[in-house]
Amino acid sequence: MKVGRYLIVFVLLMCALITFGDRGLIDNFRMKEKMMALKKINHELTLENIALKKNITLLRDDLSYVEMMARSELGMVKKGDLVYRTAQ
């Protein structure tokens, strides 16, 4: 009879260790969630890198794109353009 009780206690202890222990079921679930979040961030960074590479290629090769960026981001004007200033 005592062997049965020890066996039940042993089985319950092992179940607790498997569920709550280091690298147990709960830890495994948390790691899967963390891995999914990291994969999502990795995918977003990959898309951003692709967009940046496209922008670099355009800045190196396309002069009209360089002109457009200089006008919009730096406020540059070309000779012959009319510039209007408003009082603030």
Backbone as CSV, one residue per row, in Angstrom:
resi,resn,N_x,N_y,N_z,CA_x,CA_y,CA_z,C_x,C_y,C_z
1,MET,0.803,-1.185,0.000,0.000,0.000,0.000,0.856,1.263,0.000
2,LYS,1.949,1.232,0.779,2.822,2.392,0.815,3.497,2.620,-0.529
3,VAL,3.755,1.564,-1.266,4.378,1.695,-2.587,3.420,2.438,-3.521
4,GLY,2.134,2.159,-3.431,1.125,2.838,-4.246,1.074,4.323,-3.953
5,ARG,1.160,4.681,-2.670,1.145,6.099,-2.292,2.400,6.803,-2.805
6,TYR,3.534,6.156,-2.640,4.783,6.749,-3.147,4.743,6.894,-4.670
7,LEU,4.148,5.926,-5.321,4.031,5.977,-6.781,3.136,7.134,-7.207
8,ILE,2.023,7.333,-6.509,1.115,8.445,-6.821,1.802,9.781,-6.561
9,VAL,2.505,9.905,-5.454,3.235,11.141,-5.153,4.310,11.390,-6.207
10,PHE,5.007,10.342,-6.584,6.045,10.469,-7.617,5.441,10.930,-8.941
11,VAL,4.322,10.329,-9.334,3.667,10.703,-10.597,3.179,12.143,-10.535
12,LEU,2.598,12.563,-9.427,2.147,13.950,-9.290,3.316,14.922,-9.318
13,LEU,4.414,14.558,-8.673,5.601,15.400,-8.697,6.150,15.529,-10.119
14,MET,6.183,14.442,-10.841,6.673,14.478,-12.225,5.752,15.318,-13.116
15,CYS,4.447,15.214,-12.903,3.496,16.032,-13.670,3.715,17.519,-13.387
16,ALA,3.947,17.839,-12.122,4.201,19.231,-11.762,5.491,19.725,-12.402
17,LEU,6.530,18.903,-12.398,7.795,19.305,-13.020,7.660,19.469,-14.521
18,ILE,6.922,18.573,-15.156,6.732,18.662,-16.606,5.936,19.915,-16.964
19,THR,4.956,20.255,-16.144,4.117,21.412,-16.442,4.789,22.723,-16.076
20,PHE,5.317,22.825,-14.867,5.799,24.103,-14.362,7.317,24.232,-14.337
21,GLY,8.045,23.192,-14.567,9.500,23.229,-14.453,10.161,23.985,-15.588
22,ASP,11.481,24.097,-15.454,12.279,24.728,-16.496,12.147,23.903,-17.774
23,ARG,11.847,24.577,-18.876,11.588,23.933,-20.168,10.359,23.027,-20.104
24,GLY,9.430,23.386,-19.259,8.188,22.637,-19.148,7.165,23.137,-20.163
25,LEU,5.940,22.713,-20.004,4.884,23.066,-20.947,4.588,24.559,-20.953
26,ILE,4.533,25.172,-19.788,4.241,26.608,-19.718,5.394,27.413,-20.312
27,ASP,6.610,27.038,-19.992,7.782,27.712,-20.542,7.833,27.545,-22.060
28,ASN,7.490,26.376,-22.529,7.449,26.108,-23.965,6.416,26.998,-24.648
29,PHE,5.262,27.158,-24.049,4.219,28.008,-24.617,4.685,29.461,-24.693
30,ARG,5.328,29.952,-23.623,5.835,31.327,-23.626,6.906,31.523,-24.698
31,MET,7.773,30.546,-24.856,8.830,30.642,-25.867,8.243,30.663,-27.283
32,LYS,7.187,29.898,-27.506,6.541,29.916,-28.830,5.932,31.281,-29.116
33,GLU,5.299,31.887,-28.110,4.743,33.229,-28.296,5.842,34.244,-28.588
34,LYS,6.941,34.144,-27.854,8.065,35.062,-28.063,8.667,34.860,-29.452
35,MET,8.774,33.610,-29.884,9.323,33.325,-31.203,8.423,33.895,-32.304
36,MET,7.117,33.792,-32.136,6.200,34.341,-33.130,6.321,35.867,-33.201
37,ALA,6.471,36.519,-32.049,6.643,37.973,-32.038,7.952,38.364,-32.717
38,LEU,9.016,37.615,-32.462,10.301,37.912,-33.097,10.250,37.668,-34.605
39,LYS,9.518,36.642,-35.030,9.373,36.398,-36.472,8.614,37.532,-37.144
40,LYS,7.607,38.071,-36.455,6.849,39.191,-37.005,7.745,40.419,-37.147
41,ILE,8.542,40.710,-36.121,9.465,41.844,-36.177,10.491,41.633,-37.292
42,ASN,10.987,40.404,-37.424,11.955,40.082,-38.465,11.355,40.313,-39.851
43,HIS,10.106,39.924,-40.029,9.441,40.111,-41.323,9.275,41.600,-41.626
44,GLU,8.875,42.385,-40.616,8.729,43.825,-40.814,10.064,44.466,-41.179
45,LEU,11.138,44.046,-40.522,12.462,44.595,-40.833,12.920,44.197,-42.230
46,THR,12.564,42.984,-42.652,12.899,42.554,-44.005,12.201,43.421,-45.042
47,LEU,10.922,43.715,-44.811,10.183,44.581,-45.736,10.768,45.987,-45.750
48,GLU,11.167,46.488,-44.583,11.786,47.809,-44.519,13.120,47.825,-45.263
49,ASN,13.906,46.760,-45.128,15.182,46.670,-45.845,14.971,46.662,-47.353
50,ILE,13.943,45.960,-47.815,13.653,45.924,-49.249,13.303,47.324,-49.748
51,ALA,12.475,48.046,-48.979,12.101,49.406,-49.370,13.315,50.331,-49.376
52,LEU,14.188,50.187,-48.389,15.385,51.022,-48.338,16.340,50.715,-49.490
53,LYS,16.468,49.444,-49.858,17.314,49.087,-50.996,16.770,49.684,-52.283
54,LYS,15.448,49.676,-52.423,14.828,50.279,-53.615,15.094,51.780,-53.637
55,ASN,14.986,52.428,-52.474,15.247,53.853,-52.379,16.706,54.167,-52.709
56,ILE,17.629,53.351,-52.233,19.055,53.545,-52.536,19.306,53.417,-54.031
57,THR,18.701,52.415,-54.657,18.870,52.218,-56.092,18.344,53.418,-56.864
58,LEU,17.186,53.917,-56.461,16.625,55.090,-57.140,17.504,56.316,-56.945
59,LEU,18.039,56.512,-55.752,18.896,57.673,-55.501,20.204,57.584,-56.281
60,ARG,20.705,56.380,-56.504,21.951,56.228,-57.260,21.755,56.410,-58.762
61,ASP,20.622,55.932,-59.280,20.476,55.817,-60.730,19.511,56.810,-61.367
62,ASP,18.503,57.279,-60.650,17.443,58.076,-61.255,17.587,59.541,-60.830
63,LEU,18.021,60.391,-61.766,18.231,61.804,-61.449,16.924,62.537,-61.173
64,SER,15.846,62.149,-61.846,14.571,62.814,-61.573,14.082,62.497,-60.166
65,TYR,14.372,61.304,-59.672,14.004,60.952,-58.297,14.838,61.762,-57.304
66,VAL,16.125,61.950,-57.604,16.990,62.761,-56.740,16.470,64.193,-56.695
67,GLU,16.069,64.709,-57.860,15.529,66.070,-57.917,14.242,66.179,-57.096
68,MET,13.367,65.194,-57.237,12.110,65.209,-56.501,12.365,65.176,-54.985
69,MET,13.314,64.340,-54.548,13.625,64.244,-53.127,14.252,65.552,-52.622
70,ALA,15.119,66.172,-53.421,15.748,67.429,-53.017,14.698,68.522,-52.884
71,ARG,13.723,68.532,-53.783,12.671,69.544,-53.714,11.750,69.311,-52.516
72,SER,11.345,68.076,-52.303,10.353,67.820,-51.255,10.972,67.801,-49.852
73,GLU,12.133,67.181,-49.696,12.699,67.028,-48.357,13.609,68.186,-47.955
74,LEU,14.311,68.760,-48.907,15.260,69.816,-48.568,14.763,71.209,-48.927
75,GLY,13.643,71.291,-49.650,13.078,72.586,-50.019,13.897,73.308,-51.075
76,MET,14.622,72.578,-51.894,15.454,73.197,-52.923,14.589,73.600,-54.117
77,VAL,15.067,74.601,-54.856,14.371,75.066,-56.055,15.354,75.079,-57.218
78,LYS,14.763,75.039,-58.409,15.547,75.055,-59.633,15.607,76.486,-60.168
79,LYS,16.601,76.778,-60.972,16.687,78.090,-61.595,15.447,78.295,-62.452
80,GLY,14.868,79.452,-62.297,13.678,79.767,-63.076,12.369,79.482,-62.333
81,ASP,12.411,78.775,-61.214,11.200,78.530,-60.434,10.813,79.793,-59.687
82,LEU,9.517,80.016,-59.549,9.020,81.127,-58.753,8.803,80.655,-57.317
83,VAL,9.347,81.412,-56.391,9.220,81.073,-54.985,8.312,82.107,-54.326
84,TYR,7.278,81.628,-53.687,6.355,82.496,-52.976,6.580,82.352,-51.484
85,ARG,6.733,83.487,-50.831,6.894,83.481,-49.383,5.661,84.143,-48.775
86,THR,5.162,83.538,-47.758,4.000,84.101,-47.084,4.431,84.639,-45.724
87,ALA,3.832,85.736,-45.331,4.142,86.328,-44.034,3.458,85.519,-42.944
88,GLN,4.160,85.375,-41.840,3.581,84.582,-40.751,3.271,85.418,-39.565
